[in-house]
Amino acid sequence: MMTSRTYDDAINLLNTLQTPYEVLKKRWDANINLDEGSNQEIRICLARIGYSQRDLDKLNIIHVAGTKGKGSTCAYVDSMLSHYRKSHGIPQNIGLFTSPHLIAVRERIRINSAPLSADVFAKYFFEVWDRLEAAAAESDVPFEKPVYFRYLNLMSYHVFLQEKVDAAIYEVGLGGEYDSTNIVDSPAVTGISTLGIDHTLVLGDTIDKIAWHKAGIQKKDVPSFTVPQLPAAMEVVEKRAIEKDVKSFSVVGLDPRLEGVRIRPDALFQKSNASLAIALTETLLKTLDPGFNPNPNALPKAFVDGLEQVVWRGRCETKVDGDITWYLDGAHTADSIIVAAKWFGDECAQKPGPRILIFNQQGHREPIELLEGLYNAIKSQNAVTFDHVIFCPTVPSAQASKKDHVNLSTDLSALAGLTMQKTFASKWRELDQSSSSTIHVLPSLEDAFACVQDLSQEKGKVHVLITGSVHLIGRALGILEGADAL
């Protein structure tokens, strides 16, 4: 048993549960993916740490899947419930489980909108760890602990039940049907945000295959909501709703009560996320608060305040540091990258000084197409161009100075060789043949920041857009704010 049980100790142990890239690649190459057996493992682990499936029903879970907007939808639900709680005392406590984290792992598990403190995170982490260790010692059959995300998911159930949470929002990690968040048999309500092509190595390469996974969170006798989808996706979602025997199935259009409500960014896709969040929140409150009676013509003040005051860091966020203005947006979809480009253009079109782009996307979300979408969106404005374009990897893997950022599931050889960054640079040159942009391929985000500092010393005021990846934004905030980042 470890004598030291700090937050750092917990993160070091948690990182041992990451799946190395080499193992992931072998699974992808062999077409080995998650199946029902994966969730059975979590159900068994839940029992090993002392809980039953019925215990999870106490959490009144709002479960959200989707390709685009599921994180924003969860943030809106959390914020609306938080403001309703302040004015009505209901729910008693709100839990929020999301991924990935921006700066610290403990962001993923929140109570009443606040990340767990380092001490509280460590306390609950080791309680779960010890219970699993004890169960392993008593078992005749050896078993391993759940992998990184699934361990945190398991831990979140323990945290929320111990903290007397009576409304919990769960964002699906990957897919839906076989995601570890889907072991809950009786959530209060489920929601499916906009579907698209993502994680094709795991979920399949067509919209109908992906929709099958995402729609798997729907449950028997539980209300289900979704937003308008592509026809092929909607057909699958509706079919699965029937298979799952849901209580009701509703397609949520733009809520007319959002008229006059300040939604950021002011884009249709974000208003769609807000509309879905409203439907989910209203459904839960009808269960929790006998006095709650939605007005079809106007949103409650708590809802308006929640929507307008939502805090979701790294989305259209501006930070000023001397002569450098940083514009940070974790856009990682085709729709959101266009909004990020428009936001940046609107913000600095009339301001003097060079414009700099820092971009990375290391995942499997068709990053070249994302970069091309950003270029086209910027070019279409005819107001802003980039004088310097910087491509750099996001995480220096196991050598990360902050253990929360260690990521063993990335291709270390590609990172070391800057393979993706060189591809980005080549694509940008192809797109931007008539421009005089200076392109930099740098080995780390720290080097990118040093480059910006040098340019600022030479040119004075500069404007820097950082976008393409939530992980990139998290690392950037960590560098900019240090220990105060969370």
QUIKA-V24150 format. One line per field, one symbol per residue. phi: phi as a letter, one per 40 degrees, with the letter a starting at -180 (. if undefined). Layout:
BEGIN
phi->???
END
This chain:
BEGIN
phi->.cccbccccccccdccccccdccdccccccfcbcadccccdccccdccchbbdcdccccfccbbbicbgcccdcccddcccccccccbgbccabbbbbacccbbdcccbbbfgbddcdccdcdcdcccdcccccccccccbcabcccdcccccdccccdccccfcbabbbcdcagidbcccccccbccabbbcdbacafccbchbbcccccdccccccbdgbcbbabdbddcccdcccccccdcfccabbbcccccccdgccbbccbdccccccccccccccccccccbdccbdccbacddcccccccbdbacgbfbbbbbgcbbcbbaccabdccccccccdccccbdccchcbbbbbaaccbcfccccccccdccccccfbbbccbbbbaccbcfccdcbccccbccccccccccfdccccdcccccccbcccbdcbbbbcaccccccccdcccccbgcbbbcbahacccccccccccbfcccb
END
